[in-house]
Amino acid sequence: MELHQLRSFVAIAEEENMTRAAERLFLSQSAVSGHLRALEEELGVPLFLRTAKGMTLTPEGQRLLIRARSILDSANALLSEARTLGGSLHGTLKIGFNTDPAFLRVALLSTRMRQHHPEVELNLVQAMTFEVLDAVAKGTMDGGFVYGTTGANPALTGHELARVPLSIVAPARWRTRIDGADMRGIAEMPWVWVPPACPFHSLLNSHFAAQGLTLRRVVETDHEDILRALVIAGEGLSVLRRCEAEELERLGHVAVWRGAEMDIPLTFACKTARSDEPLMQAILSVVQAVWADSAPAADEACWTHAPPHYRQ
C-alpha cells in the first residue's frame, strides 16, 4: 500500500469523479484509476460503485476513507516534523486569500515569513471564502483567510484576526433615493446579491429578517470585482467593507447608506488535524503577528491607493 494510492482514493471520494480527482492531483486519469485498482486489489474490498453520474463510496469505502485520511494526516505531520530536524523549517505552504491582498497585508506576511522562515515558500491563491474552506478541508490548501467562522466543521479550526465593519452601498446616482430611506425602503430597492455559500449572504439575510424584511434580488455574483462593478454601473445595492465603501464614495463611484451597522469576523482557517505541525504553527504565528502589530485597524486598512479599476 502506497501513500499515492491513498491520496487518489481520498481525492476520488471527495470529488466523486475520476476526472476531477486526476485534475486535482495533477495526474492522468489512467494513473489515478491504476492507483485505485491496485488499492482495491490489496485491500480485497470494492471502494466505489461506478455509475453514470460518477463514483459513489461503498459502505466499506466509507469506513476506510476515515482511516485513509488519518494515515495521510499522520504522514504529513511526520514529513513536517522531519523538515525541522535540520534546525530550520523548509517546505511549501499553499495559502488562500479571499479578498484584495492590500487589505489582508499579504506583502507584509510574505516579508515576515521570508525573514523568519527563509526556506519556506508561500504559494498564494485567490479564492472565495467557501472555496478556501473547501480546499483546506480537502487538503488542497494548507490554510487561508476567510470571512465568518469555520462553523461546526470539526475538520477545520479558525483563528479570528479582526472584526471587519461593513457598509451597504448604492450606485452614486442613487444618493437621493437612499438618503433618509429606512430599512424597508432599502430592502425594496434592487440588490446585487451573493450566493448562499458566501458569509455575507446569511449576514444580510439575518440582519433584514430581524425586521421581517426580504431583500429584492435582481442579480447574483460570487466575485467581488463583479459585485463592485455592478453597483457602480447602477444595477443595485450591495455590501462592501466599510473602508472600501468609503474610498469608493470619496471617488464618486458609490453612495453609502449609513442606516445599518454590521461587521463580520476575518478568520485564518487551517485543518484541525494539522494544527500542531511546525509549518502550520509557523504560518499561523506570523499571520497573527501581522494582524496584532501596529498596522492600521481592520476598519482603516484598505487600498494604499484607489483600486486600479476605479482610480481617478
C-alpha positions as CSV (number, residue, x, y, z in Angstrom):
1,M,0.0,0.0,0.0
2,E,1.4,3.4,-1.1
3,L,0.6,6.9,0.1
4,H,-0.1,8.0,-3.5
5,Q,-2.8,5.3,-3.7
6,L,-4.4,6.6,-0.6
7,R,-4.2,10.2,-1.9
8,S,-6.0,9.1,-5.1
9,F,-8.6,7.2,-3.0
10,V,-9.4,10.3,-0.9
11,A,-9.5,12.6,-3.9
12,I,-11.9,10.4,-5.8
13,A,-14.1,10.1,-2.7
14,E,-14.2,13.9,-2.2
15,E,-14.7,14.8,-5.9
16,E,-17.0,11.8,-6.7
17,N,-15.5,11.9,-10.1
18,M,-12.3,10.3,-11.6
19,T,-11.5,13.1,-14.0
20,R,-11.8,15.9,-11.3
21,A,-9.7,13.8,-8.9
22,A,-7.0,13.4,-11.5
23,E,-7.0,17.2,-12.2
24,R,-6.8,17.9,-8.5
25,L,-3.8,15.7,-8.1
26,F,-2.2,16.8,-11.4
27,L,-2.1,13.3,-12.6
28,S,-3.5,11.5,-15.6
29,Q,-6.9,9.8,-15.3
30,S,-5.3,6.4,-16.1
31,A,-2.7,6.9,-13.3
32,V,-5.4,7.6,-10.7
33,S,-7.5,4.7,-12.0
34,G,-4.5,2.5,-11.6
35,H,-3.9,3.6,-8.0
36,L,-7.5,2.8,-7.1
37,R,-7.4,-0.6,-8.8
38,A,-4.2,-1.6,-7.0
39,L,-5.6,-0.4,-3.7
40,E,-8.8,-2.3,-4.1
41,E,-6.9,-5.4,-5.0
42,E,-4.7,-5.2,-2.0
43,L,-7.5,-4.4,0.4
44,G,-9.7,-7.1,-1.1
45,V,-12.9,-4.9,-1.0
46,P,-14.6,-2.6,-3.5
47,L,-14.3,1.0,-2.5
48,F,-16.6,2.6,-5.0
49,L,-19.7,2.0,-7.0
50,R,-19.2,3.2,-10.6
51,T,-22.3,4.9,-12.0
52,A,-23.1,7.1,-15.0
53,K,-23.2,10.1,-12.6
54,G,-19.7,9.3,-11.1
55,M,-18.1,7.4,-8.2
56,T,-20.0,6.6,-5.0
57,L,-18.4,5.1,-1.9
58,T,-19.4,1.6,-0.9
59,P,-20.1,1.0,2.8
60,E,-16.6,-0.4,3.0
61,G,-15.2,2.6,1.3
62,Q,-16.9,4.9,3.7
63,R,-15.3,3.2,6.7
64,L,-11.9,3.0,5.1
65,L,-12.0,6.7,4.0
66,I,-11.8,7.8,7.6
67,R,-8.7,5.7,8.2
68,A,-7.1,6.8,4.9
69,R,-7.4,10.5,5.8
70,S,-5.9,9.8,9.2
71,I,-2.9,8.0,7.7
72,L,-2.3,10.9,5.2
73,D,-2.6,13.4,8.1
74,S,0.0,11.4,10.1
75,A,2.3,11.2,7.1
76,N,2.1,14.9,6.6
77,A,2.8,15.5,10.2
78,L,5.8,13.2,10.1
79,L,7.2,15.0,7.0
80,S,6.6,18.4,8.6
81,E,8.5,17.4,11.8
82,A,11.3,15.9,9.8
83,R,11.8,19.2,8.0
84,T,12.6,20.8,11.3
85,L,15.4,18.4,12.3
86,G,18.0,20.3,10.4
87,G,17.4,23.4,12.5
88,S,15.1,25.3,10.2
89,L,11.8,24.9,8.6
90,H,11.5,24.3,4.9
91,G,8.7,23.4,2.6
92,T,5.8,24.9,0.7
93,L,2.6,26.4,2.0
94,K,-0.4,27.0,-0.2
95,I,-2.4,29.8,1.3
96,G,-5.8,31.1,0.1
97,F,-6.8,34.8,0.4
98,N,-10.4,35.8,-0.1
99,T,-10.2,39.5,-0.8
100,D,-7.7,42.1,-2.0
101,P,-4.1,41.5,-0.8
102,A,-3.5,45.0,0.4
103,F,-6.3,44.7,3.0
104,L,-5.1,41.2,4.0
105,R,-1.5,42.5,4.4
106,V,-0.2,39.8,2.1
107,A,3.0,41.6,1.2
108,L,3.9,42.1,4.9
109,L,3.0,38.4,5.5
110,S,5.4,37.3,2.8
111,T,8.1,39.6,4.1
112,R,7.8,38.3,7.6
113,M,7.8,34.7,6.5
114,R,10.9,35.3,4.5
115,Q,12.6,36.9,7.5
116,H,11.7,34.2,10.0
117,H,11.5,31.1,7.8
118,P,13.6,31.8,4.6
119,E,13.3,28.1,3.5
120,V,9.5,28.1,3.5
121,E,8.0,29.0,0.1
122,L,4.5,30.6,0.0
123,N,2.1,29.7,-2.8
124,L,-0.7,32.4,-2.7
125,V,-4.0,31.6,-4.3
126,Q,-7.0,33.9,-4.6
127,A,-10.4,32.3,-3.9
128,M,-13.8,33.0,-2.4
129,T,-14.3,32.1,1.3
130,F,-16.3,29.0,0.6
131,E,-13.7,27.8,-1.9
132,V,-10.9,28.4,0.7
133,L,-12.8,26.4,3.4
134,D,-13.5,23.5,1.0
135,A,-9.9,23.4,-0.2
136,V,-8.4,23.5,3.3
137,A,-10.8,20.7,4.4
138,K,-9.8,18.6,1.4
139,G,-6.1,19.3,1.9
140,T,-5.5,21.1,-1.4
141,M,-4.7,24.3,0.5
142,D,-2.8,24.5,3.8
143,G,-4.7,27.4,5.2
144,G,-6.4,30.6,4.2
145,F,-8.2,33.8,5.0
146,V,-12.0,33.7,5.2
147,Y,-14.9,35.9,6.2
148,G,-17.0,34.5,9.0
149,T,-16.1,31.4,11.0
150,T,-15.3,27.8,10.2
151,G,-18.7,26.9,11.6
152,A,-19.4,23.5,13.1
153,N,-17.0,21.6,10.9
154,P,-14.6,19.7,13.3
155,A,-12.1,19.2,10.4
156,L,-11.4,22.9,10.4
157,T,-10.0,25.3,13.1
158,G,-10.5,29.0,12.7
159,H,-8.4,31.8,14.3
160,E,-10.2,35.2,14.4
161,L,-7.9,38.0,13.4
162,A,-10.3,41.0,13.4
163,R,-13.8,42.2,13.2
164,V,-14.4,43.8,9.8
165,P,-17.0,46.7,9.6
166,L,-19.3,46.5,6.6
167,S,-21.4,49.2,4.8
168,I,-24.4,49.0,2.5
169,V,-23.6,50.8,-0.8
170,A,-25.7,52.0,-3.7
171,P,-24.8,53.5,-7.1
172,A,-23.6,57.1,-6.7
173,R,-26.6,58.5,-8.7
174,W,-29.0,56.9,-6.1
175,R,-27.8,59.3,-3.4
176,T,-31.2,61.0,-3.2
177,R,-33.0,57.6,-3.2
178,I,-31.1,56.3,-0.2
179,D,-30.8,59.5,1.9
180,G,-33.4,59.2,4.6
181,A,-34.6,55.7,3.5
182,D,-35.5,53.3,6.3
183,M,-34.7,49.6,6.2
184,R,-37.9,48.7,4.4
185,G,-37.1,51.2,1.7
186,I,-33.6,49.9,1.3
187,A,-34.9,46.2,1.2
188,E,-37.3,47.1,-1.6
189,M,-34.6,48.5,-3.8
190,P,-32.8,46.3,-6.4
191,W,-29.9,44.3,-4.9
192,V,-26.8,42.8,-6.3
193,W,-26.8,39.5,-4.4
194,V,-24.2,36.9,-3.3
195,P,-24.6,33.1,-3.4
196,P,-25.7,31.2,-0.2
197,A,-22.2,29.9,0.4
198,C,-20.9,33.5,0.8
199,P,-20.9,34.6,4.5
200,F,-22.4,37.9,3.5
201,H,-25.5,36.1,2.4
202,S,-26.5,34.8,5.8
203,L,-25.4,38.1,7.5
204,L,-27.6,40.3,5.3
205,N,-30.5,37.8,5.4
206,S,-30.5,37.7,9.2
207,H,-30.0,41.5,9.5
208,F,-33.1,42.3,7.5
209,A,-35.1,39.2,8.5
210,A,-34.9,40.5,12.1
211,Q,-37.2,43.4,10.9
212,G,-39.4,41.0,8.9
213,L,-37.9,42.1,5.6
214,T,-36.7,40.3,2.5
215,L,-34.3,41.8,0.0
216,R,-35.3,42.3,-3.6
217,R,-32.6,40.4,-5.5
218,V,-32.1,41.2,-9.2
219,V,-28.6,39.7,-10.0
220,E,-26.2,37.4,-8.2
221,T,-22.4,37.1,-8.4
222,D,-19.8,35.2,-6.4
223,H,-16.9,37.6,-7.3
224,E,-16.0,40.8,-5.5
225,D,-14.8,42.7,-8.6
226,I,-18.1,41.9,-10.5
227,L,-20.1,42.9,-7.5
228,R,-18.4,46.3,-7.2
229,A,-18.7,46.9,-11.0
230,L,-22.4,46.1,-11.0
231,V,-23.1,48.5,-8.1
232,I,-21.1,51.3,-9.8
233,A,-22.9,50.6,-13.1
234,G,-26.2,51.2,-11.4
235,E,-27.6,47.7,-11.1
236,G,-28.4,47.8,-7.4
237,L,-27.2,47.9,-3.8
238,S,-24.8,45.5,-2.1
239,V,-22.4,45.3,0.9
240,L,-18.7,46.0,1.0
241,R,-16.1,46.5,3.6
242,R,-16.5,49.9,5.2
243,C,-13.1,51.2,4.3
244,E,-13.6,50.1,0.7
245,A,-17.1,51.6,0.6
246,E,-15.9,55.0,1.9
247,E,-13.0,55.1,-0.5
248,L,-15.3,54.4,-3.5
249,E,-17.7,57.0,-2.2
250,R,-14.8,59.6,-1.9
251,L,-14.0,58.8,-5.6
252,G,-17.7,59.4,-6.5
253,H,-18.5,55.8,-7.6
254,V,-21.0,54.8,-4.9
255,A,-23.2,56.2,-2.2
256,V,-23.0,54.7,1.3
257,W,-26.2,54.1,3.3
258,R,-25.5,54.7,6.9
259,G,-28.7,53.3,8.4
260,A,-27.1,50.0,9.5
261,E,-24.1,48.8,11.5
262,M,-22.7,45.4,10.6
263,D,-19.4,43.6,10.9
264,I,-18.0,40.1,10.2
265,P,-15.0,38.2,11.5
266,L,-11.9,37.9,9.4
267,T,-10.5,34.4,10.2
268,F,-7.5,32.3,9.3
269,A,-8.6,28.7,8.7
270,C,-6.5,25.6,8.8
271,K,-7.1,21.9,9.1
272,T,-7.6,20.8,12.7
273,A,-5.5,17.6,12.2
274,R,-2.6,19.7,11.1
275,S,-2.7,22.4,13.7
276,D,0.3,21.2,15.6
277,E,2.6,20.7,12.6
278,P,5.6,23.0,12.7
279,L,4.9,24.5,9.3
280,M,1.3,25.4,10.3
281,Q,2.4,26.8,13.6
282,A,4.9,29.0,11.7
283,I,2.4,30.5,9.3
284,L,-0.2,30.9,12.0
285,S,2.3,32.7,14.3
286,V,3.3,35.1,11.5
287,V,-0.3,35.8,10.4
288,Q,-1.3,36.6,14.0
289,A,1.7,38.8,14.5
290,V,1.0,40.7,11.3
291,W,-2.6,41.4,12.5
292,A,-1.6,42.1,16.1
293,D,1.1,44.7,15.3
294,S,0.7,48.5,14.9
295,A,-0.6,48.4,11.4
296,P,-4.0,50.1,10.8
297,A,-7.0,48.6,12.4
298,A,-9.3,46.4,10.2
299,D,-11.8,49.3,9.7
300,E,-9.0,51.6,8.5
301,A,-6.8,49.3,6.4
302,C,-7.8,49.4,2.7
303,W,-6.1,50.1,-0.6
304,T,-2.9,52.1,-0.4
305,H,-4.3,53.9,-3.4
306,A,-7.6,53.8,-5.2
307,P,-8.1,50.4,-6.8
308,P,-6.8,50.3,-10.4
309,H,-10.3,49.6,-11.8
310,Y,-11.7,52.9,-10.3
311,R,-8.7,55.1,-9.9
312,Q,-9.3,58.7,-10.9
